[in-house]
Structure formats: structure tokens, C-alpha cells
Amino acid sequence: MPDDVPSSSSSFSSHRFLWLSDVHLDPYYGTSLAFQESYYVGSNCDVSDDDDETTTGRYGCDSPPSLVVGTINASRGAMTTTKTTTADGGDGGDPSFVIVTGDVVRHGIDQIYVTGDFVEGAESRLDNSSSSAAAAAAVDDAASASYHARAMAEAGSVMGEFASALRLAYPNSIIVICLGNNDVVPDYYLELFEDGNGNGEGGGGGEVPPTPETAGMLGVLYDALVGNIDDDDEDYVPSSILKSEDMSTFLRGGYYHRTLHDGSMIILSLNTVLYSAFHGPHAHRYIDDPGGQFAWMRMILSDCRLSSRPCSAMIVGHVPPAMGSYRHQQLWKEGYIRTYYKIVKEFDDVVMGQLFGHLHSDEFRVGLANEGNDGWIDENNVTSIPALSTPLLLGSSVTPLHGNNPSFRIVRYDRGMRRRGGTTSDDDDVGYRIVDYDSYAYSAIGGDKNDGGGWSKLYTFSEVYGDAASDIIKEEGLSSGTFRAIVGAMEDGRWGGESPISRVYRSFKLSGANREENQFGANGTCDSNCRDDYVCIFQSTTTAGYERCILERGKVWYRVVRRKAPGTVAGVLFAVIIVGVAFVKCRRMRRDKRKHYDFAPSVHDEVRDDGMDARDQEMI
């Protein structure tokens, strides 16, 4: 048991699960090959082995192995000291399951092997039509192609190392690890080989199913998560995260599911890399259902609904189908956003939660459904999150790369009355719901944990947001209704400025990190522009939706002042001015956010073939 075991939780439930996200394990931390963000000028990830800071990590650096092991140990300690009234399994200290919402592997792992001109995907790219002549020649260069295979193998090794450590800590728990954009090589680049000839992006069933040897990066990750990796360490523990029956879906598209509680709960692990706005190699092509994942998702949810007993489904993935809060980027391609929400809305009665990562910060997204608008212009145009029963919960990260404290969550869930279609009735089926969670953070980054820092419980959701939504939390748990009430409290105008709930939200966004250079934590100011930005980010799924939201909030000023502007001409002129001001305001807000969040130099080209600046990616 580590010395810095977090304090126990103040409330109990019959079931719990551990939630980790964005681990970004860097086995090269402390060496010249360590990954480092450029905007932390004073940060040095190349620290000597005898430096005490090596064991804690630093802001601006990815996670050293000791920090990752410490995180797992701290989570184990927290689980042991918060045993549930009904044992989840084993000795009662084990969670029912463990969720890792993607990005286990450090950033830029392919950079380690760069020796000359960089060509993304040189080991497997089939379509070089957009490449320059020099790049096409490099693809044929065996020396250039070989390092990609080495980078892929290294990513698999990191994934296997982490999965084995997690399995060793939780031998009796189901463990679900989603794929993130940094778990594939290069970043965001993932080809599908479901029919054995490289045409797997179409989602149709091929005659020759893929094998681990023919599935490229998915084959490497499958071997790592099954435990089929070479390791001479006699203490090595196979990860056994995946099972042989997962082979067909994982090798086809990187997705799988788990059933627990005697079939009354299902976890769907999605591969959201396929839907990312930055997914390669076919960035310019839109494929209705890459890897057949949407069809599979609909089938699993349908089976859950038709089950002989009440069944609840939890959807987990890495990149959320929403807007990013730092660079204000649309994270999924619009067509995939439409399909995803169409499916989730159809099966709203069985979906108990939507958990994602990627942003490295403690956030949420929710359909606000105000003034009769549930987010749909029509079913083919979804620019904001529809009125669903469950919000999107976004997990904070283990890596302190972006100035946040490392963190994890212990989430409590139980059976209860489920909300269906935004209402609750006595006729609703009884299913599982998320009822609360404890967030834990590590506050000794780059320093001595004996100076008062270390792992401790940061907050309990129901306690810090109780003033805004205590009655709803008691009745519904962490439903969309709960988060709508929180957003309402954040907008409470009684305070003549930022509300206390808004300050609470911002204080936890970076898991308690309050360094002066953090522009998005508690130290930053949040004026009316900032508050408009938060509300629009909470509900928007596309860039167009976000900008329209900002414009609509500008019209609120118009509706208030219009009553004091007599005359039709004056009213029209005022409306034009307000819309123009709101448009400029929207653009300025996006620009101001961007200037505080520059990205580290990367081996990736700064300008892609389609003209998009690669530095616009929400997270590299």
C-alpha cells in the first residue's frame, strides 16, 4: 500500500468502476527522447535518473513509468478504503470494471525512429496519390519504411506494458481499454484491412477476414491487449484485456464490447479514431460506416433493449463527438456526428452513460434543449447535442502534459428509475445509472510529495454541485437534467458576474492545478464572453453550431434592448449591429483561445494536403 493513499469517499453505492484517461506513458521520460511540449519553456523532460522529479513527472511532459505505476497504486488504495456495501468482486476492494478512454501511448512515439525525411504511414500506405514525388520514392525506400514498423511495435509494447500493470492490480475486474489517436502510428493514422486487400474502409464483409498478421496497427494492438507479445521478463503478466472472441470486431475496426451483471449491463468500446476530423489515410473521403462499427453499435444496443431483463448500455471512447474547448475545433467529421447521435437518440432508453477523453481536462457536454430546440434542425443536420437522457462525461488525464494535475475517477453506479425521453414515470424500466463519482488528483508534480503534495481526493461530484442540482442528483443521478441544472446555475445572473458554480467548474477543469500560466483554470478570469463560450461549447457538436450559438446569444442582447429602441429602422439597424458584434466576438474568442495554446514542434507537416494546419488539432 503506498504512503499517499487517498482519503475515503463520503458516500457508498453497490457498484463502482475506475476511470482512467489519456495516460500517455513515456518509457523514455528522463532521456533525450522524452516528449515535451514547447510552450512550457522552463520544463525539461530530459532529467537525470537521480533527480527526485523523475518520479513525479513535470508539467509539459508525458507520464514517466513511475507516475503511471503510482496512479494505479493510488487507485487501488482508494478502492480498498472505499469498499462498497455490496462487494463488486474479489475481496470487495475490486471495481466491477476499469475503463481507460484511450491514449495509453505517449505523444510522438514515431519521432523516436525518424532518421531523415518523414513519410507518414510509409510501412503500409496504399494510396500515394496525394504524396509528392519525393515522398512516393521514400515509400519504396526500405530503410525509410522500416522505422514505421519499429514505431508500431514500440506503441504495442507500451500498450502491453500498461495493460499488464493494470491487470496485475485488478486481476478480478473486467478491463476495457479504448483506442486513442496516439495509440496508432502515426498519430490519427489507421488503415483497415477487413477483407485482406486493403479495402476495409468500406465496412462491407470481406471474404478473407483479417488476422493479427494482416491487420496492420490493429494487429499489433490486438497482440498487446491479448498478451501475445514477446517479453523476456520472468515477472511479465499477460494483459488478457481482449479475448479470442473479440478478434473479429477488433481487427475489423478496433472495437469490442463487454457484458456484465448477468447480461443486465453492456459496455461498448468504440474506436473513435475512425471518425476524427484528422483521421488518415483517407482524409478526403467520407465512408458511411468505416469498419462496420455503426452497424455493430446498433446491433448491440438493439440486443440490449430486447433482452429478457432490463439492460443498460455504457458507451465509451476516446475522441468525443463534440467541440474541443481549447482550440475550438470540431473533433468528428460531420457525417459521423449525425450517425452517432441518431443511434444514441434512438436507443436513449437503454444508454446509461457516454464516457470520452482526449481533452486532458475535467469537462462535460450536454444537450441544453432550450426554447423547444432539442439540437436537431432535421435528422440529417445535427449541430448541437440533442435532448438525451445522459450527458457526455469527459475524463481528465493522467499525463500532466498540458498543465493539469494527474487524476482518475472512481465512479459509483446502481439500479434506479431511468429517465426516458427527458421524463420519469412509474412505467420506466429499472436499469443502471451513474449516481456519483470521486475525483482524485496528484498535486506534487515537479516537486517533493513530502511538502504536502501527493494523491488525495479532489472532490465528490454530488458535494460540490449539490447547491445547483442536489434534488435532481438524488432522483436521477448524473443525468442530462443534472448537468442542465448546473449550466443554469453557471449562468445565474444574480451575482452580477461569474457565478460560484462556474468558478467551481473552472477550479476542477485542470484537476486542481492553479499555476499562473494556466489560462483555462481557476486563475483565468471569466467575463461574459467567457461564459458565452462555455455554454456554447457545452452543447455544440460542429463549428457551425458553435458559431450560431454565439450569434444567438448575441441576439439575447438585441431582444432586451430592442424594447428600448423605438421605430422599425432603429430596430433593424440595431439588429444588424448586434449580429455583427456577436460574429466578431465569436471569431475573437476562438482566436484568443488559440494564442494561449500553441503546440510543440512535431514531425508531422504543419500544413496538410487539404490545406488544414496540423497545429489546429485539439491535441497532438
ChimeraX attribute file (.defattr): number of C-alpha atoms within 10 A of each C-alpha:
attribute: neighborCount
match mode: 1-to-1
recipient: residues
	/A:1	9
	/A:2	11
	/A:3	9
	/A:4	18
	/A:5	20
	/A:6	23
	/A:7	15
	/A:8	16
	/A:9	18
	/A:10	9
	/A:11	14
	/A:12	15
	/A:13	17
	/A:14	15
	/A:15	25
	/A:16	28
	/A:17	22
	/A:18	25
	/A:19	22
	/A:20	26
	/A:21	33
	/A:22	30
	/A:23	29
	/A:24	29
	/A:25	27
	/A:26	25
	/A:27	20
	/A:28	19
	/A:29	28
	/A:30	23
	/A:31	14
	/A:32	12
	/A:33	16
	/A:34	23
	/A:35	28
	/A:36	23
	/A:37	21
	/A:38	16
	/A:39	15
	/A:40	17
	/A:41	9
	/A:42	9
	/A:43	16
	/A:44	20
	/A:45	26
	/A:46	17
	/A:47	18
	/A:48	12
	/A:49	12
	/A:50	9
	/A:51	10
	/A:52	14
	/A:53	19
	/A:54	23
	/A:55	22
	/A:56	26
	/A:57	28
	/A:58	28
	/A:59	24
	/A:60	24
	/A:61	28
	/A:62	30
	/A:63	34
	/A:64	26
	/A:65	21
	/A:66	16
	/A:67	23
	/A:68	24
	/A:69	17
	/A:70	19
	/A:71	22
	/A:72	21
	/A:73	19
	/A:74	25
	/A:75	24
	/A:76	22
	/A:77	20
	/A:78	26
	/A:79	23
	/A:80	18
	/A:81	15
	/A:82	22
	/A:83	22
	/A:84	20
	/A:85	11
	/A:86	11
	/A:87	16
	/A:88	21
	/A:89	14
	/A:90	13
	/A:91	10
	/A:92	17
	/A:93	20
	/A:94	27
	/A:95	27
	/A:96	22
	/A:97	21
	/A:98	22
	/A:99	21
	/A:100	28
	/A:101	31
	/A:102	32
	/A:103	26
	/A:104	31
	/A:105	29
	/A:106	27
	/A:107	26
	/A:108	21
	/A:109	25
	/A:110	25
	/A:111	18
	/A:112	16
	/A:113	16
	/A:114	15
	/A:115	10
	/A:116	7
	/A:117	11
	/A:118	20
	/A:119	23
	/A:120	22
	/A:121	20
	/A:122	23
	/A:123	20
	/A:124	17
	/A:125	17
	/A:126	13
	/A:127	11
	/A:128	13
	/A:129	8
	/A:130	10
	/A:131	13
	/A:132	10
	/A:133	11
	/A:134	10
	/A:135	17
	/A:136	16
	/A:137	12
	/A:138	17
	/A:139	23
	/A:140	12
	/A:141	13
	/A:142	11
	/A:143	11
	/A:144	21
	/A:145	19
	/A:146	13
	/A:147	19
	/A:148	24
	/A:149	21
	/A:150	16
	/A:151	21
	/A:152	22
	/A:153	18
	/A:154	19
	/A:155	27
	/A:156	25
	/A:157	21
	/A:158	22
	/A:159	26
	/A:160	30
	/A:161	24
	/A:162	23
	/A:163	26
	/A:164	23
	/A:165	19
	/A:166	21
	/A:167	19
	/A:168	15
	/A:169	16
	/A:170	20
	/A:171	15
	/A:172	16
	/A:173	19
	/A:174	20
	/A:175	24
	/A:176	24
	/A:177	26
	/A:178	27
	/A:179	26
	/A:180	27
	/A:181	28
	/A:182	26
	/A:183	30
	/A:184	25
	/A:185	24
	/A:186	26
	/A:187	22
	/A:188	22
	/A:189	22
	/A:190	26
	/A:191	27
	/A:192	27
	/A:193	27
	/A:194	30
	/A:195	21
	/A:196	16
	/A:197	13
	/A:198	18
	/A:199	15
	/A:200	23
	/A:201	24
	/A:202	18
	/A:203	21
	/A:204	14
	/A:205	13
	/A:206	16
	/A:207	9
	/A:208	11
	/A:209	18
	/A:210	26
	/A:211	18
	/A:212	16
	/A:213	11
	/A:214	19
	/A:215	25
	/A:216	22
	/A:217	27
	/A:218	29
	/A:219	22
	/A:220	26
	/A:221	30
	/A:222	28
	/A:223	22
	/A:224	28
	/A:225	26
	/A:226	20
	/A:227	22
	/A:228	15
	/A:229	19
	/A:230	10
	/A:231	14
	/A:232	7
	/A:233	7
	/A:234	6
	/A:235	7
	/A:236	14
	/A:237	17
	/A:238	20
	/A:239	25
	/A:240	20
	/A:241	20
	/A:242	23
	/A:243	12
	/A:244	9
	/A:245	9
	/A:246	18
	/A:247	23
	/A:248	16
	/A:249	18
	/A:250	26
	/A:251	27
	/A:252	28
	/A:253	28
	/A:254	27
	/A:255	25
	/A:256	25
	/A:257	21
	/A:258	18
	/A:259	14
	/A:260	12
	/A:261	10
	/A:262	9
	/A:263	15
	/A:264	17
	/A:265	21
	/A:266	24
	/A:267	23
	/A:268	22
	/A:269	27
	/A:270	28
	/A:271	25
	/A:272	28
	/A:273	30
	/A:274	29
	/A:275	25
	/A:276	23
	/A:277	19
	/A:278	24
	/A:279	20
	/A:280	21
	/A:281	19
	/A:282	15
	/A:283	15
	/A:284	12
	/A:285	9
	/A:286	15
	/A:287	15
	/A:288	14
	/A:289	19
	/A:290	21
	/A:291	28
	/A:292	20
	/A:293	22
	/A:294	18
	/A:295	13
	/A:296	17
	/A:297	20
	/A:298	16
	/A:299	12
	/A:300	17
	/A:301	26
	/A:302	14
	/A:303	12
	/A:304	23
	/A:305	18
	/A:306	11
	/A:307	13
	/A:308	10
	/A:309	15
	/A:310	16
	/A:311	25
	/A:312	26
	/A:313	28
	/A:314	21
	/A:315	20
	/A:316	28
	/A:317	28
	/A:318	29
	/A:319	30
	/A:320	28
	/A:321	27
	/A:322	28
	/A:323	25
	/A:324	23
	/A:325	20
	/A:326	21
	/A:327	22
	/A:328	22
	/A:329	19
	/A:330	25
	/A:331	25
	/A:332	24
	/A:333	20
	/A:334	23
	/A:335	16
	/A:336	22
	/A:337	25
	/A:338	22
	/A:339	18
	/A:340	17
	/A:341	20
	/A:342	17
	/A:343	15
	/A:344	21
	/A:345	17
	/A:346	15
	/A:347	18
	/A:348	22
	/A:349	23
	/A:350	27
	/A:351	29
	/A:352	26
	/A:353	23
	/A:354	19
	/A:355	23
	/A:356	26
	/A:357	28
	/A:358	26
	/A:359	22
	/A:360	27
	/A:361	28
	/A:362	22
	/A:363	20
	/A:364	18
	/A:365	27
	/A:366	28
	/A:367	25
	/A:368	27
	/A:369	17
	/A:370	10
	/A:371	6
	/A:372	6
	/A:373	13
	/A:374	16
	/A:375	23
	/A:376	18
	/A:377	12
	/A:378	9
	/A:379	11
	/A:380	13
	/A:381	15
	/A:382	23
	/A:383	24
	/A:384	34
	/A:385	28
	/A:386	24
	/A:387	23
	/A:388	28
	/A:389	27
	/A:390	28
	/A:391	27
	/A:392	26
	/A:393	19
	/A:394	24
	/A:395	28
	/A:396	33
	/A:397	30
	/A:398	27
	/A:399	30
	/A:400	29
	/A:401	23
	/A:402	22
	/A:403	25
	/A:404	30
	/A:405	28
	/A:406	35
	/A:407	33
	/A:408	27
	/A:409	24
	/A:410	22
	/A:411	21
	/A:412	22
	/A:413	20
	/A:414	16
	/A:415	15
	/A:416	17
	/A:417	19
	/A:418	28
	/A:419	26
	/A:420	18
	/A:421	12
	/A:422	15
	/A:423	10
	/A:424	13
	/A:425	10
	/A:426	8
	/A:427	8
	/A:428	14
	/A:429	18
	/A:430	16
	/A:431	22
	/A:432	24
	/A:433	26
	/A:434	22
	/A:435	23
	/A:436	22
	/A:437	23
	/A:438	22
	/A:439	22
	/A:440	26
	/A:441	29
	/A:442	29
	/A:443	23
	/A:444	20
	/A:445	23
	/A:446	16
	/A:447	17
	/A:448	15
	/A:449	17
	/A:450	9
	/A:451	8
	/A:452	9
	/A:453	15
	/A:454	21
	/A:455	25
	/A:456	19
	/A:457	19
	/A:458	20
	/A:459	19
	/A:460	20
	/A:461	16
	/A:462	20
	/A:463	15
	/A:464	14
	/A:465	20
	/A:466	17
	/A:467	14
	/A:468	21
	/A:469	22
	/A:470	17
	/A:471	12
	/A:472	17
	/A:473	22
	/A:474	14
	/A:475	16
	/A:476	21
	/A:477	25
	/A:478	26
	/A:479	25
	/A:480	24
	/A:481	25
	/A:482	26
	/A:483	25
	/A:484	21
	/A:485	19
	/A:486	20
	/A:487	20
	/A:488	17
	/A:489	19
	/A:490	22
	/A:491	21
	/A:492	16
	/A:493	11
	/A:494	9
	/A:495	9
	/A:496	7
	/A:497	14
	/A:498	19
	/A:499	17
	/A:500	15
	/A:501	21
	/A:502	20
	/A:503	18
	/A:504	15
	/A:505	19
	/A:506	20
	/A:507	19
	/A:508	23
	/A:509	23
	/A:510	28
	/A:511	28
	/A:512	22
	/A:513	22
	/A:514	20
	/A:515	14
	/A:516	10
	/A:517	12
	/A:518	17
	/A:519	16
	/A:520	21
	/A:521	26
	/A:522	22
	/A:523	16
	/A:524	17
	/A:525	12
	/A:526	20
	/A:527	11
	/A:528	11
	/A:529	14
	/A:530	13
	/A:531	17
	/A:532	20
	/A:533	23
	/A:534	17
	/A:535	21
	/A:536	23
	/A:537	27
	/A:538	27
	/A:539	26
	/A:540	29
	/A:541	31
	/A:542	26
	/A:543	20
	/A:544	12
	/A:545	22
	/A:546	26
	/A:547	21
	/A:548	19
	/A:549	23
	/A:550	24
	/A:551	21
	/A:552	16
	/A:553	17
	/A:554	21
	/A:555	18
	/A:556	12
	/A:557	14
	/A:558	20
	/A:559	12
	/A:560	10
	/A:561	13
	/A:562	18
	/A:563	10
	/A:564	10
	/A:565	15
	/A:566	9
	/A:567	10
	/A:568	10
	/A:569	10
	/A:570	12
	/A:571	18
	/A:572	13
	/A:573	11
	/A:574	16
	/A:575	19
	/A:576	14
	/A:577	13
	/A:578	18
	/A:579	19
	/A:580	14
	/A:581	13
	/A:582	23
	/A:583	18
	/A:584	13
	/A:585	18
	/A:586	21
	/A:587	12
	/A:588	13
	/A:589	18
	/A:590	17
	/A:591	13
	/A:592	12
	/A:593	16
	/A:594	17
	/A:595	10
	/A:596	15
	/A:597	18
	/A:598	14
	/A:599	17
	/A:600	15
	/A:601	13
	/A:602	15
	/A:603	15
	/A:604	18
	/A:605	14
	/A:606	14
	/A:607	12
	/A:608	13
	/A:609	12
	/A:610	9
	/A:611	8
	/A:612	12
	/A:613	12
	/A:614	16
	/A:615	21
	/A:616	18
	/A:617	18
	/A:618	22
	/A:619	16
	/A:620	17
